[in-house]
Every structure is written in structure tokens, then in C-alpha cells.
């Protein structure tokens, strides 16, 4: 275990960590299987447990990388749309695109900021924003704010986990990753529940409107 912890410390103290964090954050902006949260949370947890990393610099690099990745997703949406490729038409992905499309007009800023915390959701929102012609002059500052908020949030999770288990960076990183996964799952479930409730209300309103539009003939018995 001591050998593993020592290897982790060497990796965290390496200047290559910052470059890796930047690359992962950028790619994760348009390819959600890349776990940028995991890297940032684990690095923050190790730093809190044993030091060796400039967390302010790491957080800033992650925020900039996230914003760049989000803008790449925005440009992909503008260039290719959200239905061209087969993976875009998978049920869950297609539902995410439909949800983003229906919500952008009503609360674009809140959606872009909130979706940053949901891996598939943020890609769907940002690509949909590009495909629907959402103004770039509004999207760019929102993506910068979202990236900064996400980076601070992920770093905070790592700091909490690392402070719980000091002098054991491996365990601290593991606790941080579990916390991030649990919180991410809760956020995803809450967002899904709110989306389903909103869709149910919209269907109910449409049904009520269609019933009100049906007129009973004057000579009806």
C-alpha cells in the first residue's frame, strides 16, 4: 500500500498532471465517457491528503479546459446537428437532445449552467444550443461561468474527501470518486424527475386545450 501511495504522489506532483487535466477536461466537453470529474476530484483529494499540487492552478486549468470542450460541442452541434449520427438517435441520447431543445428557449442560461454537472446532459445541451442557433455571444460567457463553477465544485469534493483520510492519498482519492459519482447520480435522477414532471404537465395542458377546443353542436341532445 505504501508503494502505491508513493506512486500516486509522484504522479500528482508531476507537471504533466496539469496538461493531462486540461486535455481530459477539453475532451470530456464533447465526449462524455472521458472522466474529467474523476481526474480532478482524485487529484484534489490526494493534494488535500498529502499536498504536492497547486490546487488553484489545477482548478483554473480544468475550468478553462471545460469551457473549451463545451464550445467544441457547441460548434459540433452547429455544423452537424443532433440527428446525423446513429449514436445521436439512441433512445437516451435522443431524449436528452429533445429535452435540451424544449428547455433552451425558456431558460437557456440556467440550462447551460446546470447541465455542466451532468456528463451526457451537458453535451446534449451544448450541441443542441449550437444546432438551434443559440447566440454565441451569450453561450461563450455562460460556458466560462459553468466551467469555473464545475471546477470549484469538483475540487471541493476532492478536498472534503482528502481531509477525511489524511496521509492515505489512495483512500482519499477513492472516497472522492465515490462521492462525485453519488452526487452526480443524484443530480441526474433529480433532473430526470423534473423533466418527466414537466413533460407530464405539458401533455396535460395540451390535452386540456384540445378538449376545450371541441365544441358541442347546438342541436345536440
Secondary structure as GFF3:
##gff-version 3
##sequence-region A 1 221
A	DSSP	alpha_helix	2	13	.	.	.	ID=ss1
A	DSSP	alpha_helix	16	28	.	.	.	ID=ss2
A	DSSP	alpha_helix	36	50	.	.	.	ID=ss3
A	DSSP	alpha_helix	55	80	.	.	.	ID=ss4
A	DSSP	three_ten_helix	86	89	.	.	.	ID=ss5
A	DSSP	alpha_helix	91	115	.	.	.	ID=ss6
A	DSSP	alpha_helix	119	131	.	.	.	ID=ss7
A	DSSP	alpha_helix	136	164	.	.	.	ID=ss8
A	DSSP	alpha_helix	169	212	.	.	.	ID=ss9
###
